[in-house]
């Protein structure tokens, strides 16, 4: 018969050991001998949160059986290459699928550039952060530091890039309003966290209500703008029929022209712009200091019917068109490209081929708006199946060895709906013109883009965290440096592309509107669903070691942006972009100084009552 006392002691020891593993950091695991790391990577709970599609710790120490420092560093190099691959995949997704879909949705909703930037583009750019804040890796992470650090990097790097690439005249009142809303958001967030040391649901709802006010004010601003335009047009007509001075009429026309430019949102012909710059090697890079002209407006009605002929058979060139659509290298782009761009086209072609298999292209700049009958019919089946499987598997969070188990329990039923639908589209549609319901494919394209961007951003965050742990860097430091830059890459790529395509106002609006959304909505939603933030002392780990540094540098950035906007009379110049990059460099230098104990962080030292 077992001794009850010994049994009780063993139970107590097991509970103590479990508590130890629960509080143990993955950084501690990296200090153990290599032969013990596989076992600890399976047991330590902190290592189980730094995963997404793959459990990299199990991959490293249980599958690859890393046994020395050289092999470990070699695997880190491999992980860095994976980060570059995810970055390239995210770039393709934004350039080919997300940006065209976002522009079409904005035009269909009758938005102007500014409203589209602070709503749709800002939501698309920050949606991955919203999902990431609900993941296990962020359950007890310093999300204030992460969110504010990401916002700081987006404004400084992406904002600086837009100003450097495409100097333009900003909308003064809207820019000041958005910067002041950003100031209000970050001050309110900090006050809520430190008011009682934790966050209640009511405070989270209060935080989200700031964005609702921000959204309503932007919509009212657009309505007032259009009302003023109608009023000015009537006044110009009245002045022309009355004995008014020529100066008064010209002033009214000038003001009307400025307001109409703020109100317009067109689909620009970026392909024509690329043709005119075909001899320039720097076309393939963002650092192009040449002055760019605004592209011509695309006649999207003409591009839709350009190949249509009523006498053509419904399935003319059906199979040929299918294989041409799967070609990952555009022949015109290949002919116009230099040797450097051709290397990039070759490197990205496998990723592009993978995307084009299941994500439909809806782009008003392309002939037939990107319609490919047979390919689009297959995408009706493959797209929902893959997207549902990917999202459901991530939510189920079940792993076999070091990779996630595909969960097909819901997606296996999607063909019951999509196969009949694809058959109807195949019978009804033509090859030479898209059907009237082709616009519905934009839903597939937009949602798929958000999911792919989220997966890429999450994997890059996990990989950079692991690299930091291996090299004994703190999680806070990695989150606000490498992690923030990795998360901001989607915004930098999207906003830079839009600026070069003639949508610089939309891009800059998203650069300010995105952080507003991230600070109030993503933080508010995570506060609602994360029960840990309601425990006493939650403010300490929410704020993190570098929280005060990020907060003060964001305040400096907001004030500095207001200063140069007023100084330059709201002309975004290249010097302003360089100035913003210099602030980012100072921020990184200061973070490195704090990490290596050269300087003290701005936060106060923690003192504990000895009683």
BELTA-V593579 format. One line per field, one symbol per residue. ss: DSSP state (@ for helix, = for strand, . for the rest). burial: b if it has 24 or more other C-alpha atoms within 12 Angstrom, else e. A space follows every 50 residues. Layout:
BEGIN
ss=???
burial=???
END
This chain:
BEGIN
ss=...@@@@@@@@@@@@@@@@@@@@..@@@@....@@@@@@@@@@.@@@@@. ...=.@@@@@@@@.....@@@@@@@@@@@@@@@@@@@@@@@@@@@@@@@@ @@@@@@@@....@@@@@@@@@@@@@@@@@@@@...@@@....@@@@@@@@ @@@@@@@@@@@@@@@..==..@@@@@@@@@@@@@@@@@@@@@@@@..... @@@@@@@@@@@@@@@@@@@@@@@@@@@@@@@@@@@@@@@@.....@@@@@ @@@@@@@@@@@@@....=.@@@@@@@....@@@@............=..@ @@@@.............@@@@@@@@.....@@@@@@..@@@@@@@@@@@@ @@@@@@@@........@@@@..@@@@@@@@@@@@@@@@@@@@@@@@..== ..==......@@@.@@@@@@@@@@@@@@.......@@@@@@@@@@@@@@@ @@@@@@@@@@@@@@@@@@@@....@@@@@@.@@@@@@@@@@@@@@@@@@@ ...@@@@@@@@@@@@@@@@@@@@@@@@@@.@@@@...@@@@@@...@@@@ @@@@@@@@@@@@@@@@@...==.@@@@@@@@@@@@@@@@@@@@@@..... ...........
burial=eeeeeeeeeeeeeeeeeeeebeeebbbbbbeeebeebbebbbbbbbbbbb bbbbbbbbbbbeeeebeeeeebeebbeebbebbbbbbbbbbbbbbbbbbb bbbbbbbeeebbbbbbbbbbbbbbbbbbbbbbbbbbbbbbbbbbbbbbbb bbbbbbbbbbbbbbbbbbebbbebbbbbbbbbbbbbbbbbebbbeeebbb eebbbbbbebbeebbeebbebbeebbeebeebeeebeeeeeeeeeeeebe ebbeebeebeebbbbbbbbbbebbeebeeeeebbebebeeeeebbebbeb eebbbeeeeeeeeeeeebeeebeebbbbbeeebbebbeeebeeebeebbe bbbebbbbbbbbbbbbbbbbbbbbbbbbbbbbbbbbbbbbbbbbeebebe ebebbbbeeebeebbeebeeebeebbeebbbbbbbeebbebbbbbbbbbb bbbbbbbbbbbbbbbbbbbbeebbbbbbbbbbbbbbbbbbbbbbbbbbbb bbbbbbbbbbbbbbbbbbbbbbbbbbbbbbebbbeeebbbbbbbbbbbbb bbbbbbbbeebbebbeeeebbbbbbbbbbbbebbeebbebbbebbeeeee beeeeeeeeee
END
